[in-house]
Amino acid sequence: RAIVGTETVSGEIAETWAMVEKVPNVIGDFMWSAWDYLGEAGIGTWEYDVPRARLLKPYPHIIAGCGVIDIIGTPGAAALHAQAAWGMLDRPAITVRPLDVTGKKIRRTAWRGTDAVSSWAWRGRSGQLAEIDVVSDAEEVELLLNGLSLGRRPAGRAHRHFARFRTRYRPGEITAIAYRGGGECGRSTLRSADGPRLILSLENSQLTANGQSLAFIRIELADEAGVVEMLDDDLVSLSLEGPAILAGLGSAAPASELSYLDTICRTYRGRALAIVRASEKPGNIIITASSCRHGDASVTLMQKAAQAADTCIVPKHKAKADD
């Protein structure tokens, strides 16, 4: 009998994938879920310092919270863990439990294996205990904080691809070095943010004037090197000039009373996303964002005239007597 997994929780991906590789009639496995989504509110959202655990969370929770990629497209620690289990991680990945919740009583959910994120930018948390999980399929991992070694820990499949470290947070640079067979086989570095400001970046710089083409604009509170600050969120308002409409604006915050159809949003962990939909008229589109504390920023989209191949024509259905 052929077997395929279709709803494996992300926290069990290392053990599950080992079975997929070992048992011939297990033909594959799907992890729930890849991209986060609206509805099933809070089934994957961890809570802190609440009296009891809840699977479904009350309003204003609106996001499921179980995606290994959040609703605006940012991969989390669980996505890196899956890559390690699948043999697709070419270097160690540093993940850190959010320093604004460490030390609080955790109410976990089975649909999220970790609340860690890949960041060392935690403003105002110097001296606080940082819980660090380095994800790696290598045998051993060494961790350096501002050049000082914090020691080596075993990793790889035998340890669920995690090497765990604990240290006091210090701004600067943290580096993980992976070892296989005694030799270095990869390294990665995270840095703290230095003076974050509002930055807009385009995933695609051109639209087609067909009434359907979309452009995605990333909104980040980041420094000049692109390091996003996790603990300095801000209110951002967006305006648009030109022949297009703002189709959506929001963040990956698990609970929010702001509408995705509004022109105002609050960043979450330093990020938000705007989506612009083309009209049927060519011309340049200027998107301008203003924040309370991180300045302003703008980007320009080019909207070209639609060609015949760019236009989707749906044939009209002719009714018949027996319809």
C-alpha beads as a LAMMPS data file, in Angstrom:
LAMMPS data file: protein, C-alpha beads

323 atoms
322 bonds

1 atom types
1 bond types

-500.0 500.0 xlo xhi
-500.0 500.0 ylo yhi
-500.0 500.0 zlo zhi

Masses

1 110.0

Atoms # bond

1 1 1 0.000 0.000 0.000
2 1 1 1.399 3.369 -1.045
3 1 1 1.395 6.013 1.678
4 1 1 1.839 9.787 1.434
5 1 1 1.797 12.221 4.332
6 1 1 -0.306 15.325 3.737
7 1 1 -0.430 17.218 7.025
8 1 1 2.791 16.682 8.965
9 1 1 3.368 19.319 11.635
10 1 1 6.576 21.284 11.076
11 1 1 8.059 20.337 14.457
12 1 1 8.159 16.675 13.420
13 1 1 9.678 17.112 9.967
14 1 1 13.082 15.628 10.898
15 1 1 11.607 12.368 12.216
16 1 1 8.974 12.136 9.472
17 1 1 11.385 12.663 6.600
18 1 1 13.685 9.977 7.991
19 1 1 10.745 7.550 7.667
20 1 1 10.023 8.742 4.122
21 1 1 13.608 7.924 3.143
22 1 1 13.612 4.581 4.973
23 1 1 10.253 3.010 4.054
24 1 1 9.940 2.257 0.296
25 1 1 6.142 2.514 0.074
26 1 1 6.050 5.965 1.729
27 1 1 6.239 8.021 -1.457
28 1 1 6.438 11.498 0.061
29 1 1 5.306 13.972 2.667
30 1 1 3.709 17.411 2.792
31 1 1 4.237 19.716 5.742
32 1 1 1.316 21.782 7.099
33 1 1 1.526 24.445 6.225
34 1 1 3.823 26.106 3.738
35 1 1 2.404 29.629 3.301
36 1 1 0.381 31.048 6.167
37 1 1 -3.262 31.904 5.590
38 1 1 -6.329 33.669 6.967
39 1 1 -8.794 31.626 8.997
40 1 1 -8.385 28.823 11.549
41 1 1 -7.285 31.778 13.618
42 1 1 -4.329 31.154 15.880
43 1 1 -3.973 27.367 15.523
44 1 1 -0.232 27.849 15.124
45 1 1 0.220 30.995 17.216
46 1 1 2.121 30.627 20.488
47 1 1 0.843 32.661 23.432
48 1 1 2.732 34.003 26.427
49 1 1 1.704 34.573 30.045
50 1 1 -1.913 33.573 29.441
51 1 1 -3.760 31.402 32.005
52 1 1 -4.592 28.506 29.689
53 1 1 -3.735 27.106 26.276
54 1 1 -6.180 27.697 23.422
55 1 1 -6.162 26.113 19.970
56 1 1 -8.364 28.650 18.181
57 1 1 -7.701 32.208 19.322
58 1 1 -10.370 34.913 19.701
59 1 1 -10.617 38.128 17.689
60 1 1 -8.542 40.080 16.778
61 1 1 -6.533 36.944 15.842
62 1 1 -7.132 36.409 12.125
63 1 1 -4.101 34.475 10.814
64 1 1 -3.680 30.722 11.260
65 1 1 -0.057 31.216 12.337
66 1 1 1.140 27.770 11.284
67 1 1 2.884 28.641 8.004
68 1 1 6.624 28.088 7.764
69 1 1 6.461 31.093 5.400
70 1 1 4.452 33.930 6.904
71 1 1 1.536 35.592 5.145
72 1 1 3.737 38.305 3.576
73 1 1 6.316 35.793 2.314
74 1 1 9.058 35.755 4.962
75 1 1 10.451 32.264 5.757
76 1 1 10.759 31.387 9.440
77 1 1 12.901 28.980 11.442
78 1 1 10.612 26.046 10.589
79 1 1 11.331 26.542 6.878
80 1 1 15.066 26.314 7.585
81 1 1 14.496 23.203 9.702
82 1 1 12.662 21.576 6.789
83 1 1 15.512 22.457 4.419
84 1 1 17.990 20.760 6.753
85 1 1 15.813 17.639 6.982
86 1 1 15.518 17.493 3.194
87 1 1 19.283 17.933 2.669
88 1 1 18.840 21.358 1.047
89 1 1 20.629 23.597 3.599
90 1 1 24.127 24.434 2.379
91 1 1 25.214 26.357 5.492
92 1 1 24.167 26.599 9.157
93 1 1 21.162 28.832 9.843
94 1 1 21.009 30.877 13.053
95 1 1 17.578 31.273 14.629
96 1 1 16.768 33.142 17.849
97 1 1 13.707 33.034 20.084
98 1 1 12.210 36.563 20.176
99 1 1 13.815 38.442 23.046
100 1 1 10.584 40.242 23.891
101 1 1 8.979 36.925 24.937
102 1 1 11.870 34.922 26.390
103 1 1 11.335 34.296 30.093
104 1 1 7.553 34.347 29.741
105 1 1 5.377 31.293 30.271
106 1 1 4.779 29.718 26.860
107 1 1 1.515 28.225 25.643
108 1 1 2.607 26.193 22.640
109 1 1 0.573 24.633 19.858
110 1 1 1.371 21.459 17.923
111 1 1 1.053 23.295 14.628
112 1 1 4.185 25.386 15.241
113 1 1 7.426 23.747 16.301
114 1 1 9.293 26.950 17.176
115 1 1 8.717 30.679 17.517
116 1 1 12.337 31.506 16.634
117 1 1 13.286 33.866 13.808
118 1 1 16.499 34.388 11.894
119 1 1 17.638 37.681 13.426
120 1 1 20.194 39.189 15.807
121 1 1 18.582 42.650 15.772
122 1 1 16.875 43.051 19.161
123 1 1 16.965 46.710 20.128
124 1 1 17.119 47.488 23.853
125 1 1 17.685 43.879 25.009
126 1 1 21.373 43.948 25.944
127 1 1 22.163 41.550 28.789
128 1 1 18.973 39.542 28.368
129 1 1 19.260 35.759 27.954
130 1 1 19.122 34.768 24.286
131 1 1 18.034 31.261 23.302
132 1 1 19.701 30.337 20.017
133 1 1 19.005 27.314 17.827
134 1 1 21.433 26.802 14.951
135 1 1 19.859 24.633 12.260
136 1 1 22.322 22.359 10.462
137 1 1 22.655 18.880 8.976
138 1 1 26.377 18.921 9.809
139 1 1 27.808 16.891 12.698
140 1 1 28.835 19.849 14.844
141 1 1 28.318 23.605 15.101
142 1 1 30.434 26.321 16.744
143 1 1 28.933 29.696 17.651
144 1 1 30.873 32.973 17.897
145 1 1 29.514 36.205 19.411
146 1 1 31.520 39.279 18.418
147 1 1 34.473 36.973 17.695
148 1 1 34.342 35.086 21.009
149 1 1 33.565 31.362 20.797
150 1 1 30.570 30.143 22.780
151 1 1 31.672 26.542 22.261
152 1 1 30.635 23.678 20.018
153 1 1 27.436 21.619 20.065
154 1 1 26.408 18.461 18.184
155 1 1 23.860 18.879 15.383
156 1 1 22.676 16.783 12.413
157 1 1 19.861 14.250 12.200
158 1 1 20.763 12.586 15.511
159 1 1 19.925 15.897 17.237
160 1 1 16.937 16.846 15.040
161 1 1 19.231 19.225 13.094
162 1 1 19.443 21.643 16.047
163 1 1 22.515 22.844 17.945
164 1 1 21.262 24.774 20.986
165 1 1 23.109 27.652 22.667
166 1 1 22.294 30.123 25.438
167 1 1 24.062 33.438 26.008
168 1 1 23.459 37.040 27.062
169 1 1 22.440 39.226 24.151
170 1 1 25.035 41.713 22.937
171 1 1 24.579 43.829 19.809
172 1 1 27.081 43.157 17.054
173 1 1 27.705 39.994 15.070
174 1 1 26.943 36.335 15.685
175 1 1 28.479 33.613 13.496
176 1 1 27.770 29.888 13.219
177 1 1 30.412 27.530 11.791
178 1 1 29.426 23.986 10.774
179 1 1 31.876 21.069 10.870
180 1 1 31.757 17.723 9.115
181 1 1 34.496 15.133 9.574
182 1 1 36.411 17.657 11.673
183 1 1 36.599 20.267 8.911
184 1 1 34.580 23.416 8.318
185 1 1 31.777 22.886 5.792
186 1 1 29.891 26.187 5.994
187 1 1 29.252 29.331 8.024
188 1 1 26.679 32.088 8.321
189 1 1 26.439 35.409 10.162
190 1 1 23.701 37.613 11.565
191 1 1 24.203 41.245 12.607
192 1 1 22.281 43.725 14.713
193 1 1 20.680 46.720 12.979
194 1 1 22.439 50.089 13.034
195 1 1 19.961 52.956 12.793
196 1 1 16.963 51.436 10.982
197 1 1 14.950 53.593 8.617
198 1 1 11.931 53.060 6.374
199 1 1 12.861 51.210 3.177
200 1 1 10.654 50.217 0.228
201 1 1 11.804 47.561 -2.236
202 1 1 10.085 46.216 -5.341
203 1 1 9.826 42.515 -6.067
204 1 1 8.959 43.455 -9.653
205 1 1 9.467 46.917 -11.121
206 1 1 7.042 46.726 -14.048
207 1 1 3.313 46.191 -14.427
208 1 1 1.189 45.426 -17.478
209 1 1 -1.864 47.630 -17.985
210 1 1 -4.339 44.765 -18.127
211 1 1 -6.287 45.356 -14.910
212 1 1 -4.842 42.208 -13.330
213 1 1 -1.049 42.527 -13.097
214 1 1 0.263 42.817 -9.505
215 1 1 3.351 44.404 -7.970
216 1 1 4.609 43.506 -4.471
217 1 1 6.360 46.210 -2.439
218 1 1 8.246 45.183 0.686
219 1 1 8.142 47.648 3.576
220 1 1 11.013 47.248 6.048
221 1 1 12.541 49.074 9.002
222 1 1 16.155 48.298 8.168
223 1 1 19.619 49.844 8.231
224 1 1 21.798 50.631 5.209
225 1 1 23.015 47.026 5.068
226 1 1 19.421 45.761 4.884
227 1 1 19.319 44.359 8.441
228 1 1 15.710 44.494 9.683
229 1 1 15.138 45.562 13.300
230 1 1 12.782 43.226 15.193
231 1 1 11.757 45.491 18.089
232 1 1 11.163 48.979 16.696
233 1 1 7.821 48.658 14.902
234 1 1 6.160 51.743 13.503
235 1 1 2.921 52.948 11.944
236 1 1 3.234 53.391 8.162
237 1 1 0.841 55.170 5.783
238 1 1 0.909 54.622 2.022
239 1 1 -0.147 56.847 -0.873
240 1 1 -0.233 56.081 -4.588
241 1 1 -0.061 58.346 -7.644
242 1 1 -0.790 57.048 -11.139
243 1 1 -3.074 54.601 -12.971
244 1 1 -3.200 51.749 -10.426
245 1 1 -4.881 50.854 -7.137
246 1 1 -3.658 49.695 -3.768
247 1 1 -5.017 46.132 -3.578
248 1 1 -3.718 45.271 -0.114
249 1 1 -1.535 46.461 2.748
250 1 1 -0.589 44.682 5.947
251 1 1 1.871 42.725 8.034
252 1 1 2.240 39.190 9.387
253 1 1 0.966 40.192 12.839
254 1 1 -1.115 37.265 14.128
255 1 1 -3.660 39.630 15.702
256 1 1 -4.613 43.017 14.282
257 1 1 -7.685 45.221 13.948
258 1 1 -6.269 47.083 10.950
259 1 1 -7.842 46.281 7.581
260 1 1 -5.778 44.905 4.697
261 1 1 -7.769 47.325 2.508
262 1 1 -6.671 50.421 4.438
263 1 1 -3.820 52.791 3.554
264 1 1 -2.313 52.492 7.066
265 1 1 -0.554 49.510 8.634
266 1 1 1.780 48.745 11.500
267 1 1 4.921 46.757 10.806
268 1 1 5.416 43.448 12.600
269 1 1 8.958 42.346 13.395
270 1 1 10.027 45.254 11.193
271 1 1 8.148 44.212 8.050
272 1 1 4.946 44.775 6.068
273 1 1 3.844 44.287 2.460
274 1 1 1.897 46.386 -0.055
275 1 1 0.267 44.984 -3.200
276 1 1 -0.556 47.245 -6.156
277 1 1 -2.918 46.186 -8.943
278 1 1 -2.611 47.582 -12.473
279 1 1 -5.368 49.474 -14.252
280 1 1 -5.875 49.289 -18.015
281 1 1 -4.040 52.553 -18.658
282 1 1 -0.233 52.749 -19.076
283 1 1 1.873 55.200 -17.096
284 1 1 4.244 55.529 -14.151
285 1 1 3.045 54.806 -10.624
286 1 1 4.681 56.407 -7.583
287 1 1 4.240 54.692 -4.204
288 1 1 5.148 56.796 -1.177
289 1 1 5.312 55.557 2.419
290 1 1 5.499 57.720 5.530
291 1 1 6.251 56.496 9.046
292 1 1 5.961 58.101 12.455
293 1 1 9.609 57.617 13.494
294 1 1 11.595 56.174 10.566
295 1 1 11.175 58.756 7.827
296 1 1 9.668 58.476 4.359
297 1 1 10.453 56.426 1.257
298 1 1 9.142 56.086 -2.297
299 1 1 9.497 53.809 -5.319
300 1 1 8.308 54.073 -8.927
301 1 1 6.608 51.374 -10.975
302 1 1 6.473 51.416 -14.769
303 1 1 3.155 50.290 -16.231
304 1 1 3.452 49.322 -19.885
305 1 1 0.611 49.064 -22.381
306 1 1 -0.922 45.618 -22.621
307 1 1 -0.356 43.566 -25.753
308 1 1 -2.877 41.078 -27.103
309 1 1 -1.089 38.203 -25.328
310 1 1 -1.271 40.050 -22.000
311 1 1 -5.065 40.290 -21.996
312 1 1 -7.157 37.445 -20.642
313 1 1 -10.406 37.061 -22.607
314 1 1 -13.038 34.791 -21.095
315 1 1 -15.412 33.404 -23.780
316 1 1 -19.070 34.145 -23.216
317 1 1 -21.292 31.140 -22.523
318 1 1 -24.297 30.784 -24.784
319 1 1 -27.267 29.437 -22.916
320 1 1 -29.027 26.378 -24.278
321 1 1 -32.593 25.327 -23.783
322 1 1 -31.582 22.483 -21.468
323 1 1 -29.141 24.542 -19.349

Bonds

1 1 1 2
2 1 2 3
3 1 3 4
4 1 4 5
5 1 5 6
6 1 6 7
7 1 7 8
8 1 8 9
9 1 9 10
10 1 10 11
11 1 11 12
12 1 12 13
13 1 13 14
14 1 14 15
15 1 15 16
16 1 16 17
17 1 17 18
18 1 18 19
19 1 19 20
20 1 20 21
21 1 21 22
22 1 22 23
23 1 23 24
24 1 24 25
25 1 25 26
26 1 26 27
27 1 27 28
28 1 28 29
29 1 29 30
30 1 30 31
31 1 31 32
32 1 32 33
33 1 33 34
34 1 34 35
35 1 35 36
36 1 36 37
37 1 37 38
38 1 38 39
39 1 39 40
40 1 40 41
41 1 41 42
42 1 42 43
43 1 43 44
44 1 44 45
45 1 45 46
46 1 46 47
47 1 47 48
48 1 48 49
49 1 49 50
50 1 50 51
51 1 51 52
52 1 52 53
53 1 53 54
54 1 54 55
55 1 55 56
56 1 56 57
57 1 57 58
58 1 58 59
59 1 59 60
60 1 60 61
61 1 61 62
62 1 62 63
63 1 63 64
64 1 64 65
65 1 65 66
66 1 66 67
67 1 67 68
68 1 68 69
69 1 69 70
70 1 70 71
71 1 71 72
72 1 72 73
73 1 73 74
74 1 74 75
75 1 75 76
76 1 76 77
77 1 77 78
78 1 78 79
79 1 79 80
80 1 80 81
81 1 81 82
82 1 82 83
83 1 83 84
84 1 84 85
85 1 85 86
86 1 86 87
87 1 87 88
88 1 88 89
89 1 89 90
90 1 90 91
91 1 91 92
92 1 92 93
93 1 93 94
94 1 94 95
95 1 95 96
96 1 96 97
97 1 97 98
98 1 98 99
99 1 99 100
100 1 100 101
101 1 101 102
102 1 102 103
103 1 103 104
104 1 104 105
105 1 105 106
106 1 106 107
107 1 107 108
108 1 108 109
109 1 109 110
110 1 110 111
111 1 111 112
112 1 112 113
113 1 113 114
114 1 114 115
115 1 115 116
116 1 116 117
117 1 117 118
118 1 118 119
119 1 119 120
120 1 120 121
121 1 121 122
122 1 122 123
123 1 123 124
124 1 124 125
125 1 125 126
126 1 126 127
127 1 127 128
128 1 128 129
129 1 129 130
130 1 130 131
131 1 131 132
132 1 132 133
133 1 133 134
134 1 134 135
135 1 135 136
136 1 136 137
137 1 137 138
138 1 138 139
139 1 139 140
140 1 140 141
141 1 141 142
142 1 142 143
143 1 143 144
144 1 144 145
145 1 145 146
146 1 146 147
147 1 147 148
148 1 148 149
149 1 149 150
150 1 150 151
151 1 151 152
152 1 152 153
153 1 153 154
154 1 154 155
155 1 155 156
156 1 156 157
157 1 157 158
158 1 158 159
159 1 159 160
160 1 160 161
161 1 161 162
162 1 162 163
163 1 163 164
164 1 164 165
165 1 165 166
166 1 166 167
167 1 167 168
168 1 168 169
169 1 169 170
170 1 170 171
171 1 171 172
172 1 172 173
173 1 173 174
174 1 174 175
175 1 175 176
176 1 176 177
177 1 177 178
178 1 178 179
179 1 179 180
180 1 180 181
181 1 181 182
182 1 182 183
183 1 183 184
184 1 184 185
185 1 185 186
186 1 186 187
187 1 187 188
188 1 188 189
189 1 189 190
190 1 190 191
191 1 191 192
192 1 192 193
193 1 193 194
194 1 194 195
195 1 195 196
196 1 196 197
197 1 197 198
198 1 198 199
199 1 199 200
200 1 200 201
201 1 201 202
202 1 202 203
203 1 203 204
204 1 204 205
205 1 205 206
206 1 206 207
207 1 207 208
208 1 208 209
209 1 209 210
210 1 210 211
211 1 211 212
212 1 212 213
213 1 213 214
214 1 214 215
215 1 215 216
216 1 216 217
217 1 217 218
218 1 218 219
219 1 219 220
220 1 220 221
221 1 221 222
222 1 222 223
223 1 223 224
224 1 224 225
225 1 225 226
226 1 226 227
227 1 227 228
228 1 228 229
229 1 229 230
230 1 230 231
231 1 231 232
232 1 232 233
233 1 233 234
234 1 234 235
235 1 235 236
236 1 236 237
237 1 237 238
238 1 238 239
239 1 239 240
240 1 240 241
241 1 241 242
242 1 242 243
243 1 243 244
244 1 244 245
245 1 245 246
246 1 246 247
247 1 247 248
248 1 248 249
249 1 249 250
250 1 250 251
251 1 251 252
252 1 252 253
253 1 253 254
254 1 254 255
255 1 255 256
256 1 256 257
257 1 257 258
258 1 258 259
259 1 259 260
260 1 260 261
261 1 261 262
262 1 262 263
263 1 263 264
264 1 264 265
265 1 265 266
266 1 266 267
267 1 267 268
268 1 268 269
269 1 269 270
270 1 270 271
271 1 271 272
272 1 272 273
273 1 273 274
274 1 274 275
275 1 275 276
276 1 276 277
277 1 277 278
278 1 278 279
279 1 279 280
280 1 280 281
281 1 281 282
282 1 282 283
283 1 283 284
284 1 284 285
285 1 285 286
286 1 286 287
287 1 287 288
288 1 288 289
289 1 289 290
290 1 290 291
291 1 291 292
292 1 292 293
293 1 293 294
294 1 294 295
295 1 295 296
296 1 296 297
297 1 297 298
298 1 298 299
299 1 299 300
300 1 300 301
301 1 301 302
302 1 302 303
303 1 303 304
304 1 304 305
305 1 305 306
306 1 306 307
307 1 307 308
308 1 308 309
309 1 309 310
310 1 310 311
311 1 311 312
312 1 312 313
313 1 313 314
314 1 314 315
315 1 315 316
316 1 316 317
317 1 317 318
318 1 318 319
319 1 319 320
320 1 320 321
321 1 321 322
322 1 322 323
